[in-house]
Amino acid sequence: MPFSYAKTNDLRIGIISAMHNEVDLLLQETDIDHTDSIGGMDFNVGFLCGKPVVIARAGVGKILSAAGAAAMLNNYNISEVIFTGIAGGVGDDTKVLDVVVTTRLVQHDFGEIRNEGFEWTKGYDGTDGYYSCDEKLVNLAYDAAVDIVGKEHVFQGIVASGDQFVASESYVKKLREEFNAIACEMEGASIALICNRYGLPFVVLRTMSDKADGLAHETFRNMANIAADNSSRIVMKMLESIDCQ
């Protein structure tokens, strides 16, 4: 329905994803009170696992995810933000369907194009180019992931975000060597930047759908839905331990 919402004092947990399959399971399990349309995005307001939530699929890439996060934080009283979804594995030890609980994020494609080629820069927002997730949410996400998929399949570390689907062994090596990344995706750092601007805690949770290599497109097609549902189950497990009141 058209948006005509007056912001209330009711705190809600914000859950954001990029693609339909990353929120399908969550929406199936949510008792949705109503859906607001803001800027071409649907914001589903209701209760999931007994907790008040707003769930949105912002779209793929840093622009849409930043716009979705800003719209959510401007129009709802959000206590914390969980970004859920899938990613490409970059770390040597990560495998398809392993889970990465993000500790820090970086925009790997932010920089300057010179005659010598691309040079990454840290940005112009007064940071070192990295954005740290909330420690409490990281711990909750890690414990929930261990419960769902087992400790041997859960990793913590840096995730590199950029507006490209990475399917290149050489670029994966670059992400490891330059950023110490263990996964790559297309939205997390922009969510982090917006949450930092609004002073809200956040965490980014990713299940590996591929290894970001030459086989990434094929692996993604076969494993993306399974990976997305794994992340959703972890989010629901997290909600058992979050009190946004």
KOLSEZA-516966 format. One line per field, with one value per residue (C-alpha): x, y, z. Coordinates in nm, 2 decimals, always signed. Layout:
X <- [X / ...]
Y <- [Y / ...]
Z <- [Z / ...]
***
This chain:
X <- [+0.00 / +0.12 / +0.33 / +0.16 / +0.33 / +0.40 / +0.71 / +0.63 / +0.83 / +0.79 / +1.13 / +1.18 / +1.46 / +1.55 / +1.63 / +1.75 / +1.86 / +1.93 / +1.74 / +1.40 / +1.55 / +1.73 / +1.41 / +1.15 / +1.19 / +1.18 / +0.86 / +0.70 / +0.76 / +0.67 / +0.33 / +0.30 / +0.08 / +0.12 / +0.35 / +0.46 / +0.59 / +0.87 / +1.08 / +0.99 / +1.08 / +0.84 / +0.89 / +0.71 / +0.61 / +0.52 / +0.66 / +0.91 / +1.00 / +0.79 / +1.01 / +0.89 / +1.06 / +1.07 / +1.19 / +1.30 / +1.45 / +1.65 / +1.79 / +2.13 / +2.43 / +2.56 / +2.33 / +2.00 / +2.11 / +2.21 / +1.89 / +1.69 / +1.88 / +1.83 / +1.46 / +1.42 / +1.60 / +1.43 / +1.08 / +1.09 / +1.23 / +1.50 / +1.70 / +1.96 / +2.01 / +2.08 / +2.18 / +2.13 / +2.21 / +2.47 / +2.82 / +3.12 / +3.39 / +3.73 / +3.92 / +4.13 / +3.95 / +3.59 / +3.37 / +3.03 / +2.76 / +3.00 / +2.89 / +3.07 / +2.98 / +3.13 / +3.34 / +3.45 / +3.36 / +3.54 / +3.44 / +3.70 / +3.60 / +3.63 / +3.92 / +4.09 / +4.15 / +4.49 / +4.71 / +4.87 / +4.54 / +4.30 / +4.42 / +4.20 / +4.15 / +4.00 / +3.72 / +3.63 / +3.42 / +3.69 / +3.74 / +4.02 / +3.79 / +3.67 / +3.34 / +3.32 / +3.01 / +2.86 / +3.05 / +2.74 / +2.55 / +2.86 / +2.87 / +2.49 / +2.52 / +2.82 / +2.65 / +2.33 / +2.53 / +2.72 / +2.38 / +2.24 / +2.54 / +2.81 / +3.12 / +3.34 / +3.13 / +3.13 / +3.40 / +3.44 / +3.63 / +3.64 / +3.40 / +3.47 / +3.18 / +3.17 / +2.93 / +3.05 / +2.97 / +3.32 / +3.40 / +3.77 / +4.05 / +4.29 / +4.06 / +3.98 / +4.36 / +4.37 / +4.08 / +4.27 / +4.61 / +4.50 / +4.20 / +4.25 / +3.89 / +3.73 / +3.42 / +3.29 / +2.95 / +2.77 / +2.60 / +2.74 / +2.98 / +2.71 / +2.47 / +2.76 / +2.82 / +2.46 / +2.43 / +2.74 / +2.59 / +2.28 / +2.47 / +2.29 / +2.45 / +2.45 / +2.59 / +2.62 / +2.56 / +2.65 / +2.64 / +2.87 / +2.68 / +3.00 / +3.38 / +3.39 / +3.60 / +3.56 / +3.28 / +3.09 / +2.80 / +2.72 / +2.77 / +2.56 / +2.27 / +2.28 / +2.34 / +2.21 / +1.87 / +2.01 / +2.27 / +2.00 / +1.78 / +2.07 / +2.13 / +1.76 / +1.75 / +2.05 / +1.87 / +1.57 / +1.79 / +1.95 / +1.61 / +1.56 / +1.84 / +1.77 / +1.56 / +1.49 / +1.26]
Y <- [+0.00 / +0.36 / +0.47 / +0.69 / +0.59 / +0.81 / +0.70 / +0.56 / +0.48 / +0.11 / -0.04 / -0.30 / -0.51 / -0.42 / -0.71 / -0.63 / -0.85 / -0.79 / -1.07 / -1.24 / -1.58 / -1.42 / -1.31 / -1.57 / -1.80 / -1.51 / -1.37 / -1.71 / -1.73 / -1.37 / -1.27 / -0.96 / -0.68 / -0.46 / -0.38 / -0.02 / +0.08 / +0.34 / +0.44 / +0.13 / -0.10 / -0.30 / -0.29 / -0.58 / -0.49 / -0.76 / -1.03 / -1.30 / -1.55 / -1.33 / -1.02 / -0.70 / -0.67 / -0.47 / -0.69 / -0.54 / -0.66 / -0.36 / -0.49 / -0.58 / -0.35 / -0.08 / +0.20 / +0.01 / -0.14 / +0.20 / +0.35 / +0.07 / +0.10 / +0.48 / +0.45 / +0.20 / +0.40 / +0.72 / +0.58 / +0.31 / +0.31 / +0.05 / -0.09 / -0.28 / -0.40 / -0.75 / -0.79 / -1.15 / -1.33 / -1.50 / -1.43 / -1.57 / -1.74 / -1.57 / -1.73 / -2.04 / -2.23 / -2.14 / -2.37 / -2.35 / -2.34 / -2.23 / -1.92 / -1.60 / -1.37 / -1.04 / -0.85 / -0.57 / -0.46 / -0.27 / -0.13 / -0.30 / -0.10 / +0.25 / +0.44 / +0.61 / +0.51 / +0.63 / +0.56 / +0.29 / +0.13 / +0.12 / +0.23 / +0.17 / +0.46 / +0.46 / +0.69 / +1.04 / +0.98 / +1.01 / +0.63 / +0.40 / +0.25 / -0.03 / -0.05 / -0.27 / -0.47 / -0.46 / -0.70 / -0.82 / -0.89 / -1.06 / -1.29 / -1.36 / -1.44 / -1.66 / -1.87 / -1.90 / -2.01 / -2.27 / -2.40 / -2.42 / -2.55 / -2.66 / -2.48 / -2.62 / -2.44 / -2.09 / -1.82 / -1.47 / -1.20 / -0.92 / -0.91 / -0.70 / -0.53 / -0.40 / -0.36 / -0.66 / -1.03 / -1.18 / -1.49 / -1.47 / -1.66 / -1.37 / -1.12 / -1.35 / -1.36 / -0.98 / -0.95 / -1.19 / -1.02 / -0.65 / -0.67 / -1.00 / -1.07 / -1.41 / -1.34 / -1.09 / -0.96 / -0.65 / -0.47 / -0.51 / -0.21 / +0.03 / -0.10 / -0.06 / +0.30 / +0.40 / +0.23 / +0.41 / +0.74 / +0.67 / +0.54 / +0.20 / -0.15 / -0.39 / -0.72 / -0.88 / -1.25 / -1.44 / -1.81 / -1.90 / -1.97 / -2.01 / -1.95 / -1.64 / -1.83 / -1.93 / -2.17 / -1.91 / -1.86 / -2.23 / -2.29 / -1.99 / -2.12 / -2.46 / -2.34 / -1.99 / -2.08 / -2.34 / -2.08 / -1.81 / -2.03 / -2.12 / -1.75 / -1.70 / -1.99 / -1.83 / -1.50 / -1.66 / -1.84 / -1.50 / -1.34 / -1.58 / -1.39 / -1.03 / -0.80 / -0.48 / -0.33]
Z <- [+0.00 / -0.04 / +0.25 / +0.51 / +0.83 / +1.13 / +1.31 / +1.66 / +1.97 / +1.91 / +1.87 / +1.59 / +1.47 / +1.11 / +0.87 / +0.53 / +0.23 / -0.14 / -0.32 / -0.29 / -0.20 / +0.10 / +0.27 / +0.14 / +0.43 / +0.68 / +0.53 / +0.53 / +0.91 / +0.99 / +1.12 / +0.89 / +1.02 / +0.72 / +0.43 / +0.35 / +0.01 / +0.03 / -0.27 / -0.46 / -0.17 / +0.04 / +0.42 / +0.60 / +0.95 / +1.20 / +1.43 / +1.37 / +1.64 / +1.87 / +1.81 / +1.64 / +1.31 / +0.98 / +0.69 / +0.35 / +0.03 / -0.08 / -0.41 / -0.54 / -0.51 / -0.28 / -0.40 / -0.35 / -0.02 / +0.12 / +0.00 / +0.16 / +0.49 / +0.50 / +0.42 / +0.70 / +0.96 / +0.86 / +0.89 / +1.16 / +1.52 / +1.46 / +1.75 / +1.54 / +1.19 / +1.06 / +0.69 / +0.58 / +0.26 / +0.05 / -0.06 / -0.25 / -0.04 / -0.06 / +0.23 / +0.16 / +0.43 / +0.35 / +0.14 / -0.02 / +0.24 / +0.51 / +0.71 / +0.76 / +1.05 / +0.95 / +1.19 / +0.95 / +0.60 / +0.33 / -0.01 / -0.24 / -0.54 / -0.39 / -0.52 / -0.82 / -1.18 / -1.28 / -1.59 / -1.38 / -1.31 / -1.01 / -0.67 / -0.37 / -0.13 / +0.22 / +0.14 / +0.25 / +0.56 / +0.82 / +0.86 / +0.76 / +0.50 / +0.72 / +0.92 / +1.23 / +1.32 / +1.67 / +1.89 / +2.08 / +1.75 / +1.61 / +1.91 / +1.89 / +1.52 / +1.57 / +1.84 / +1.63 / +1.33 / +1.53 / +1.65 / +1.30 / +1.09 / +1.33 / +1.45 / +1.18 / +0.92 / +1.08 / +1.03 / +1.14 / +0.95 / +0.69 / +0.41 / +0.09 / -0.08 / -0.44 / -0.72 / -0.91 / -0.90 / -0.86 / -1.06 / -1.09 / -0.91 / -0.96 / -0.81 / -0.52 / -0.46 / -0.47 / -0.21 / +0.02 / -0.01 / -0.01 / +0.24 / +0.43 / +0.32 / +0.37 / +0.16 / -0.10 / -0.18 / -0.31 / -0.02 / +0.33 / +0.34 / +0.23 / +0.50 / +0.75 / +0.64 / +0.68 / +1.02 / +1.14 / +1.02 / +1.23 / +1.52 / +1.51 / +1.59 / +1.29 / +1.18 / +0.83 / +0.81 / +0.49 / +0.38 / +0.09 / -0.23 / -0.44 / -0.42 / -0.64 / -0.89 / -1.25 / -1.15 / -0.95 / -1.18 / -1.20 / -0.83 / -0.75 / -0.96 / -0.78 / -0.42 / -0.38 / -0.24 / +0.00 / +0.12 / +0.16 / +0.37 / +0.59 / +0.67 / +0.73 / +0.98 / +1.16 / +1.18 / +1.34 / +1.59 / +1.67 / +1.74 / +2.03 / +2.21 / +2.10 / +2.31 / +2.13 / +2.40]
***
